[in-house]
Amino acid sequence: MTEENRTDTPIEGVWSGLKGRPRSLNPKWFYDACGSALFDAITHQPEYYLTRCEREILEHQGADVARWIGPDMVLAELGPGNGEKAVLLLRQLRRLSAYVPIDISPASLEAAVDGIRQALPGIRVEALCRDFAEGVDWPQYLTSEPRCLAFFGSTIGNMEPKAAVRWLARLRARLRPGEKILLGVDLKKDPQLLHAAYNDAAGVTAAFNLNALSHLNHAIGTDFNPDWFIHQAGYNPDQGRVEMYLQATCDQVVHVGQHVLRLERGERIHTENSYKYTLEELLRLTESAGFATDRVWLDRQRWFSLHGLRA
Ligand SMILES: C[S@@+](CC[C@H](N)C(=O)[O-])C[C@H]1O[C@@H](n2cnc3c(N)ncnc32)[C@H](O)[C@@H]1O
């Protein structure tokens, strides 16, 4: 999907992004144990409406969503975070065959599994620690029942729209006709609300963004000094996305394996895009990937949408 996904080793993957223009990091580097805990804290910030709106949909319309999913399904969730949305949904589902959280972060997986086991002890849980960017290889033991994939939190917005179409089309190719995806998508809205959501007053999103550098230091031995960067996030209306960066506050040299990264004061590393869509744009995107839209659920403010897609 990105250069980073196509290269062989993590160091070379990171370097291919950092040496490019614009310099970039794959957002998957946000998620070590500390990053997962920080994301969890972001979802509790008053400015971060996304989680509240999606939770509202599941709380008030969850029974309808569950009817659409149907009984005896395997529900696989991509990037469950702490799994709280799955708990809301699974409470409404009848005769679930299995819940399969799939996440790159072992800490997230553990939180999701613990959350489900505590809230719904009878449910069969099969956790998979995987990079979902590479598609979903269904283990043999999960292919006999009908399947529904859940992808909450507007994480799809972190992909370039064309990459999202390709990725969804690859997922679709591995589903049987009639199998489903439940897709949570943040909608275009007042840019001030979007700006605030990624610049919370408590500085939690800033800490989350900066933590990617500490994660790289631990995971692949880079020597970033997170204190020499500041968080930047803003809505780009032409592109329809919130862009997030880490900006160097001084000239500096960083080692990435054998490579040397020279950053000047003011230079930025792009860490994430969060694309926002209109309902029509999202309909076109999912149609291009070969999905039919059965249902769309919205929160009361119409800020967030949940799309019931059929392969
Ligand atoms: C933005 S959070 C969303 C969490 C949760 N779904 C929610 O709605 O609050 C993204 C989640 O996806 C996981 N994740 C991010 N990139 C991933 C990747 N490439 N492969 C697997 N999991 C990934 C993160 O660990 C995290 O749990």
The ligand as an SDF file (V2000), in Angstrom:
LIG
                    3D

 27 29  0  0  0  0  0  0  0  0999 V2000
   -7.5610    4.4120   15.1160 C   0  0  0  0  0  0  0  0  0  0  0  0
   -7.4280    2.9600   16.1160 S   0  0  0  0  0  0  0  0  0  0  0  0
   -9.1190    2.4570   16.1000 C   0  0  0  0  0  0  0  0  0  0  0  0
   -9.4410    1.5480   17.2680 C   0  0  0  0  0  0  0  0  0  0  0  0
  -10.9080    1.1050   17.3280 C   0  0  0  0  0  0  0  0  0  0  0  0
  -11.3000    0.3640   16.1510 N   0  0  0  0  0  0  0  0  0  0  0  0
  -11.8190    2.2930   17.4910 C   0  0  0  0  0  0  0  0  0  0  0  0
  -12.7130    2.4370   16.6610 O   0  0  0  0  0  0  0  0  0  0  0  0
  -11.6650    3.0570   18.4590 O   0  0  0  0  0  0  0  0  0  0  0  0
   -6.6490    1.8640   14.9870 C   0  0  0  0  0  0  0  0  0  0  0  0
   -6.5290    0.4180   15.4610 C   0  0  0  0  0  0  0  0  0  0  0  0
   -6.0010   -0.3530   14.3690 O   0  0  0  0  0  0  0  0  0  0  0  0
   -4.7900   -0.9950   14.7490 C   0  0  0  0  0  0  0  0  0  0  0  0
   -3.9170   -0.9200   13.5830 N   0  0  0  0  0  0  0  0  0  0  0  0
   -3.4210    0.2010   12.9970 C   0  0  0  0  0  0  0  0  0  0  0  0
   -2.7250   -0.1190   11.8890 N   0  0  0  0  0  0  0  0  0  0  0  0
   -2.8060   -1.4790   11.7770 C   0  0  0  0  0  0  0  0  0  0  0  0
   -2.3190   -2.3970   10.8120 C   0  0  0  0  0  0  0  0  0  0  0  0
   -1.6060   -1.9830    9.7730 N   0  0  0  0  0  0  0  0  0  0  0  0
   -2.6050   -3.7160   10.9880 N   0  0  0  0  0  0  0  0  0  0  0  0
   -3.3390   -4.1450   12.0620 C   0  0  0  0  0  0  0  0  0  0  0  0
   -3.8280   -3.3070   12.9950 N   0  0  0  0  0  0  0  0  0  0  0  0
   -3.5690   -1.9870   12.8550 C   0  0  0  0  0  0  0  0  0  0  0  0
   -4.2810   -0.2280   15.9530 C   0  0  0  0  0  0  0  0  0  0  0  0
   -3.4660   -1.0190   16.7960 O   0  0  0  0  0  0  0  0  0  0  0  0
   -5.5820    0.1910   16.6290 C   0  0  0  0  0  0  0  0  0  0  0  0
   -6.0830   -0.8380   17.4430 O   0  0  0  0  0  0  0  0  0  0  0  0
  1  2  1  0
  2  3  1  0
  2 10  1  0
  3  4  1  0
  4  5  1  0
  5  6  1  0
  5  7  1  0
  7  8  2  0
  7  9  1  0
 10 11  1  0
 11 12  1  0
 11 26  1  0
 12 13  1  0
 13 14  1  0
 13 24  1  0
 14 15  1  0
 14 23  1  0
 15 16  2  0
 16 17  1  0
 17 18  1  0
 17 23  2  0
 18 19  1  0
 18 20  2  0
 20 21  1  0
 21 22  2  0
 22 23  1  0
 24 25  1  0
 24 26  1  0
 26 27  1  0
M  CHG  2   2   1   9  -1
M  END
$$$$
